[in-house]
Amino acid sequence: MISKFRAWDKNQQIMRGVRGLFWTKNNLVAHCSSMGNKFDEFFTTILNDGEYHLMQSTGLFDKNNKEIFEGDIVRFHTPQLTTVGVVEFDKNEACFKVRNDFGGHYVTMFHTRYFEVISDIYQNPELVEGLK
């Protein structure tokens, strides 16, 4: 799998597409574009200056064929359960999970058929304020 990333631009309050990453002696640098704009402007920026939050794709897609990224807010809906959670990377288990009030769910191909990406933690943090 080729890793894909996106970055939340804290100053502009928009999500940026990351087209490439490279490291210099002291910095992580990204070649970015605006997302959802058919007239993409491309630019290069330093990511480790605190102005961007980098998020990795899980490599999986929700029930509507939308790519699932770290930081996405997803609705998990099965006949037995409906909940909302945040996609996070679990460093202890080296996998993506959805943190929710029920202890979490793994992000796997089996589970994603029940996921629907409804937003992300930067554009709508109020959707997940009550999570533990």
Secondary structure by P-SEA (a helix, b strand, c coil): ccccbbbbcccccbbbbbcccccccccccccccccccccccccccccccccbbbbbbccccccccccccccbbbbbbcccccbbbbbbbcccccbbbbbccccccccccccccccccccccccccccccccc
